[in-house]
Amino acid sequence: MTRTLAFDTLQIHAGAKPDPATGARQVPIYQTTAYVFRDADHAAMLFNLQEVGYIYSRLTNPTVSALAERVAALEGGVGAVCCSSGHAAQIMALFPLMQPGCNVVAATKLYGGTIQQFGNTIRKFGWSAKFVDFDDLAAVEAAVDENTRAIFCESIANPGGYITDLDAVSALADRVGLPLIVDNTTATPYLCRPIEHGATLVVHSATKYLTGNGTVTGGIVVDSGKFDWSASGKFPSLAAPEPAYHGLNFHAALGGMAFTFHSIAVGLRDLGMTMNPQGAHYTLLGIETLSLRMERHVANAGKIAAWLEKDPRVDHVTYAGLRSSPYHSRVARICPRGAGALFTFAVKGGYDACVKLVNGLQLFSHVANLGDTRSLVIHSASTTHRQLSPEQQVAAGAAPNVVRLSIGIEDADDLIADLDQALAKATA
Ligand SMILES: *Cc1c(COP(=O)(O)O)cnc(C)c1O
């Protein structure tokens, strides 16, 4: 077949073929640590990257590889590497690009955990982050210096569901010769395909919509294969002899697959942030219904956001699917199938009313998660964004009077009824 397969077909078939040993139609869970070499020559070829195959499951595993291939296909990338969590994927994305003393220019509107990881923890590696508002492109450009090695943002950004102008940000990244890394967790490749908008790498928390039902912790990095790692001399791990892999120049040897091979041969080998085959299996199952779930997530979110916006107990709603959102005009261009299902709303009555609202909800679960089939709620200021300063909370869209919803795929009217009764208790 020479046809280009559509998303709904790829989400079921990409990366999966009947198991060569048994004919098993579903991807088996290869629960094995190691793989028998045919002979000593075969082993040597594998270790030299002269032949692709399985050595040890910290590096690669057939179940995990099927998932990597599927997500690469859905994102339109050339390769992918699966990791133990979304946070692991972020470190794995930066690892081949950074050296001590280097920085990443990152958006202020990010998942709270990412602000923490970039703001504090990566300093222990000698890396740092500069946070800027990505709606102010001049500020982004001004933050780039000679030690910057990447630009990082979310496609649909936490917690408000803000939409980043990926076309404009990637044009800027091209102009300054840097790779753009886009966290596409909250959009998924069904709603947004960052590589088509110029992203170099796409990172995912597979924990969220990709798996879809709150059973797995996992992450994925997808490479577009398009960045020229050799052009600037700024990426020695990829485009100069890599001492961590007997002096191999990955870009010279592997071209567009340099990032993916480095991530496996050096990143997973030495950092060990490996996805387990059981987790990969659950995520593969989840992805089979990704488009169907996302359509319902988006339809429910639109209906609920519109209802909340009209309610006098609510101060404002940030959903980009609403005409009132300053991000509304970006929806058709950046995420044409919908603005996602994650947004915040401000409750009249401030912090105390938010706490009462969260306590009063019955169908919505109060959890630090998003992208589940079931609807979720969190008061960011007292939880995920608690360790940020009040100024950082406001800049991140997590002010004290704001509640974040992750709308599930239940009946929208049942969810509205639940919000209605909880708002009554919160504002009584
Ligand atoms: C959850 C999340 C992460 C972190 O992923 P984990 O799987 O929890 O490590 C990163 N970015 C976004 C947007 C997320 O929602």
The ligand as an SDF file (V2000), in Angstrom:
LIG
                    3D

 15 15  0  0  0  0  0  0  0  0999 V2000
    2.6410   15.4940   33.9860 C   0  0  0  0  0  0  0  0  0  0  0  0
    3.3870   16.3850   33.1070 C   0  0  0  0  0  0  0  0  0  0  0  0
    4.7780   16.3240   33.0390 C   0  0  0  0  0  0  0  0  0  0  0  0
    5.5860   15.3680   33.8790 C   0  0  0  0  0  0  0  0  0  0  0  0
    5.2680   14.0440   33.5490 O   0  0  0  0  0  0  0  0  0  0  0  0
    5.4120   12.8220   34.5880 P   0  0  0  0  0  0  0  0  0  0  0  0
    5.0140   11.6480   33.7550 O   0  0  0  0  0  0  0  0  0  0  0  0
    4.4980   13.1020   35.7260 O   0  0  0  0  0  0  0  0  0  0  0  0
    6.8390   12.7990   35.0080 O   0  0  0  0  0  0  0  0  0  0  0  0
    5.4270   17.1790   32.1750 C   0  0  0  0  0  0  0  0  0  0  0  0
    4.7450   18.0640   31.4290 N   0  0  0  0  0  0  0  0  0  0  0  0
    3.4040   18.1450   31.4650 C   0  0  0  0  0  0  0  0  0  0  0  0
    2.7050   19.1310   30.6080 C   0  0  0  0  0  0  0  0  0  0  0  0
    2.6800   17.3150   32.2970 C   0  0  0  0  0  0  0  0  0  0  0  0
    1.3560   17.4030   32.3450 O   0  0  0  0  0  0  0  0  0  0  0  0
  1  2  1  0
  2  3  1  0
  2 14  2  0
  3  4  1  0
  3 10  2  0
  4  5  1  0
  5  6  1  0
  6  7  2  0
  6  8  1  0
  6  9  1  0
 10 11  1  0
 11 12  2  0
 12 13  1  0
 12 14  1  0
 14 15  1  0
M  END
$$$$
